[in-house]
């Protein structure tokens, strides 16, 4: 078996065997070269132009290290590496930016890729190497006994994207000791278990996940651009475009933007033009959980958001497309299904690390509801949204976060 060497800026030299190379060269994976890993983060961090392709390559590399550490056989290793390479082929343009729309209209997220896996070039390539495409799909959906390697609490997918995103944004919060985590992993009758020596490395990953949320993953500029893109897509479809959402979701970033920039909807064209010129909407309201009701925090659906936006627009006396409401899902607590082995006993990471509880409280405090509008309408929309959504008066800390 021949090996190809690829130079990666995060992991150094990555070895790729023939099987992996055939998958990497397939059209569904090559499309990922043109899908940004971090959506619109490049509008904040100019270096954040890395792609899902690079991330898939890095995930494959770390998965190979994990397979060697766990002592997996050739067939299992081939299955794990295939799943690592293919785990993101279901992502739409700009990664997570339009995924809520895809989920709402189709009921499927980026992990439900059986159609792509079980027919065409990928099915042919996998079957030709003796790997069951359905088993790969099961791995990616977290339904396989080895799924924890790429779809778990301390998986190689998270290790790579935290390290890679920190590298390309320049943000110093994504520090993860991936090698230590992998070297501390063992395979037992309890599944993949972490040796006690890996606790500090596991904590560093959880800290990185927590700190990267407000700095990168939920940065308000990225959220505003993503909200504008989602509204452009809604306006595009409302204008009579008959493109299926599944077809739009298979586009890359550039093709998707080109399609919406030529939309029959003037609103869609305006939103995309603003994104391309970085003339984004601004924050009219940007508040944490203490300022809104629990009921409002749960209204994360696309149609619910549009209904609220239209009500706010009517109250403010502006056009409906000039108000966008962004209610992210409230962060679920990080629960570590991974067991830690201490001598001859096993315990959950929460039991041996007090940091988990603290970090979950921090994640809840990081949550923000946003209402966005053009700069010149910001004050009017803020007053209207405060009334319509019953926003409580901000504390001094809340004011500092918005300004």
N, C-alpha and C positions, 0 to 999 in steps of 0.2 A: 504494500500500500504506500503510495507516494504522499508526501506532506507538503503543503504550501504554507509559507510563512507570510503573515500579514502584520505590518507594524501598526500598533494601536497606541495612541498617545496616553492612555490611562494604564493599560496593562503591559505595555512593551510588545514583545514579539509573541504573536498568537499563532499556534499551529492549527492548520485546518486539513483534515483528511479528505479523501475523495468523496465519501458520503456527504459530509458537511458541505463540501464545495458545490456539489450538485444542487443541494438545497439553497445555498446562498446565491447561486446563479439563476435560480428560478424566477420568473416574472413577479410572483406575489411578494417575494423577499426583496427583489431589486427595486420594487416600488417604494420600499421603505427608505431608500436613499433620498427620496424627495418628500418625506414626511418628517417635519421637525419633531424632535423628541419633546421639546418644551412648549409647543404651540406658539404663543405670542410673547414668550419671555425675551425674545431677541429685541423687542421694543424697549425693554428695560436694560438688559445686558447684551450689548452688541455682539459678544462672542458666542451667544447661545444659539448657534446655528447647527448644532449637531443633530443627527437624525436617528430615527428608529433602527436603521440598518446598523449603525455603529454600536448601538446599545444591544442589539441582538447578537452581534459578534462577541461583544464583551460578556454577555450572559452565557453564551456557549462556552467561552474560555473558562469562566469560573465554574460552570457546571461540570466541565471536564475535570477540573481540580477536585471538585466534590466527589465525583464518581471514583477517582483514584483513592481518595481518603476513605470512602466507605467500602472499598473493595468490591465494587460491582463488576459483574461479568460483561463480556463483549456485547451481548444482546441488550442488556439493561443500559449499558453506557450509550449505545446507539440510539435507544429510545429517548433517554434523557437529553442527549445533545440535539436530537431532532426537535424535541419539544422546546428546548431553549432557543433554537434558531427561529422557530415558527410561532412563538408565543404571542408576538405582536402583529401578525399579518392582518388581523381583523381591525386594526386601528384605522379610523377615517382621517381625512385631512386635518392637519394641526392637532393630531393626537386626541387629547381629551376635550378639546374645545367644542366639538359638535356631538360628542358622544351622548349627552343627555337627549338630544333630538333623535338620534338614531334609536336609542332605547325606547323613547316614548312612541315613536312611529312604528317600530318593528318588534319591540319586545326583546331585542337581542343586544348584548354588549359585545365588546371587542374579543372576548374569550370564546364566544360561540361561533366557531369557524369550521364546523363539520362539513359544510358545503364546499369550502375551499380545500379541505384536507382529503375528502373522500372521493374526489373526482378530478380529472385533469392531470396536469403535470406533477403536482405534489403527490397525489395518490400513486401515480406511476413510479415516481422516484422512490418513495418510501417503500412501496411493495417490492420494488426491484431489489432493495437492500435488505429485505426480510423483516421490515418493520410494519406493524399494523397501523394504518392511518387513524382508525378509530381509537386505538390505544394512545396515540399521540394526543388526540383531542381530549381524551379522558385526563391525561397528564396536565394539559393546559387548563382545564376546568377545575382542577384540584380534586379529582375523583379517583386518583390512582395512589397506590401505596407509596410510590416514589415522588408524588407531586410536591411534597414538602421541599424538595430541592429547588424548584423554580416557582412554587406557588404556596409558600408557607409563611411563618412568622419571621424567620430569619433566612429568607431565600436568597439565591444568587441574583435574581432579578433585582431585588431591592439594593443589594450590595453594589451592583454595577451602576444602576441609575443614580444613586446618591453620589458615588464617587465621580461619575461622568458629568452629572449636572453641576456639581461643585467645581470641577475642573474648567468647564466651558463658561460658566457664569463668573468665575472668580470669587464666588462667595465662600468664605472659609468655614462653613458649618457642616459640610458633607463628609467629614472625616469618618471613615469606616475601616477597621482593621480586618479586611476580608480574609486575608491569609490566616490570621489567628482564629477567626470564626470557623473557617473550613477545617483547620487542623484540630479544632476542639470538638468536631462533630463525629459521632459514632452511630452505627446502625445496630439497633437492638430489637428485642421482641416488642418494645414500646414504640418502635419507629425510629426516626432520627432524633437523637438525644445529644444534648450539649454537655461536655465535660465541665466541671467546676472551673477549670482554668480559662474557659471562654466567657465567663460572666461579664468581665469588664468590656470585652469586645462587643458582646451583645448589647450592653448598656450604651456603648458609643453609637451603635446603629440606631437605637431608639432615640437618643438625643439628636442625632443628625436628622432623622425623620421629623422630629418636632420643630427644630430650628429652621429647617428648610421650608416648612409650610408657609409662614408669612413672608419670608425673604424671597422665595422663588415661586413655589407652586400655587400660592394664593395671593401673589402680589396684585395690588389693585389695578395696575395698568394692564396686566395680562387678563384679569377678570373683565375689565371694561371692553377690551378688544374682542375677547371671546363672546361676550354678550352681544356686541355689535354684529359679529359674524353670525351668531345664531338667529338674530332678528332678520338679518339680510336673507338667510336661507328661508325663513318663514315667509317673508315678503315675496321672495322669488317664486315659491310654490303657490302662494295666494294669487299671484299675477297670471296663473294659468300654465305655468311650466309643468310638463307631464313627466319629468324625469323621476324615476323611482328613487326613493331615499337610499336604497341599497346600491344603485348605480353611482350616486353622488358620493357615497361612503367609500367606494373603491377608487376614487380619484386621488391624485397626490395634491400637495398644497397648491402648486402653481396652476394646475388644471382647474381646481375648484375655484380659486380666486378669479381666474379668467372667465369661467362660466358665470359666476355671480356678477362680475363687472360688466358683462354683456346682457344682464337680465332684462326682461321686459318691465320689471319693476324699477321705477326711478328711486324708490326708497332703498332697495337693495344696492343699486349702483352707487348711491350716495354713501351708504355705510362702508362699502368696500373701498371707495375712493378715499374716504376719511382714514381708513386703516392704512392704506398704501402711503398716504401723505403724513401719517401719524398726527392727524387732527382728531384726536379721540374725544369722546364725551368725558365729562368730569364727574367727580363724586358730589352729588347733591346731598346724599345721606350715606353714612358709612358707620354703622353702629354694631356694638357687640350684644351678646345674649342678655345682658342686664337691662337693655333698653327696649326690648321687644318681648311680646308674649310667647310662651311656649307653643301656642297654637300657630302663630305666624311663622315660627322657626320651622314648622313642619310642612309649610306650603311650598314645596320645592318643584312642583310640576311646571312644565312649560306653559300650559294653558292658564294655570293659576297665576303665574308671574305676569302673563300678558294681561289678564283681567285686572290685576292690581295696577299695572302700568297705565292702562287705559283710564281707570278711575282717577288715578293721580293726575294724568294729563288733562282730563275734563275739569277737575277741580282747579288746576293751575291755569287753564285756558290756553293750553298749547296742543300741538298735534300729537296723536298717539305715538308716532314713531320717534318723538323727541324725549321719550321717557323709557328707560329700561330698568327692570327690577331684577336683581340678582340675589337669590337666596340659596346659598350652597347647602348641601346636606350637612346636618350637624355632625361633627366628628364622633364616630363610635369609639369607645374605649379600646386602647390597644390591649389585647389579651394574648398572652404568650402560651400557646398550646405546646410549645417546646418544653420538654422536661430537662432538668439539670441533674446530672448524676453526681452525687456526693458520696464517695466511698461506695457503699452497696445500696443506698437509698436514692429515690427519685423525688424531685419536688418541682413545682412550677416556678418559672422565673420570677413571678410576682412574689412568691414566698421568700425568695432569697435576695431580692433586689427591691428596696423601698422606692427606687427611682420611678418605677412603672406608674405608681399611683400619682406621684407628683407630675409626671409628664402628661398623664391623661387630664389632669386639672389644667395644665398649661394649654393643651390643645383646645379644650372647651373655651378658655378665655381668648384664644386666637380667632375664633369664629366671627365673621362679619357679614351683616346684611348690607347690600349696596343698592342705591338708587342713582342712576346715572343720567346725565342730560348734557346738551351743549353748554359750553361755558357761559354764554350770554343768558341762559335760562336757569342757571343753577339755583339762584336764590328763590325764584318762584316755585321751582319744583321741590326744593327743600321744604318750603313752608307747606305746600300741598301734601307732600309725602308724610310729613310729621303729623298732620291731621288725619289723613286717610288711614295710615298704618298705626296710629296711636303710639308714636315713638315717645318714649320717656325722655325727660331732659337729660342731657349728657353731664357726666362728671368732668372735672378738669382733665383727667387722664383721657377720657373719650375725645375731648376737644383736641388734645395734642395729637392723637392718632389720625385725625381727619386732616389737620392743617399741613 
